[in-house]
Amino acid sequence: MHGIPDQDLFYDVTDALEEQGMERVILRLVGREGVDTDLVEQLQIYELVLEHEDDGVHSTANNIRSVINVPFCTILYRNV
């Protein structure tokens, strides 16, 4: 998601991922023992960024920062 240059393409890509079952993948992997912690972290960030984009909830930014402890703008540019 890092290389996506604009918001329209971001939504196209995330819609395609959701149509292919991304939510099921996330539910299956997050919380499962033995799954790479970096992968789980990225999946959590993916969900939080989508929630932020969908709802425009500013409190979500704090949740994202707490996941990886970096400035919010870094997360958006790294993952969107």
Secondary structure, DSSP 8 states (H G I E B T S, - for coil): -TT--SHHHHHHHHHHHHHTTHHHHHHHHTT-TTS-HHHHHHHHHHHHHHHHHHH--THHHHHHHHHH-S-HHHHHHHH-
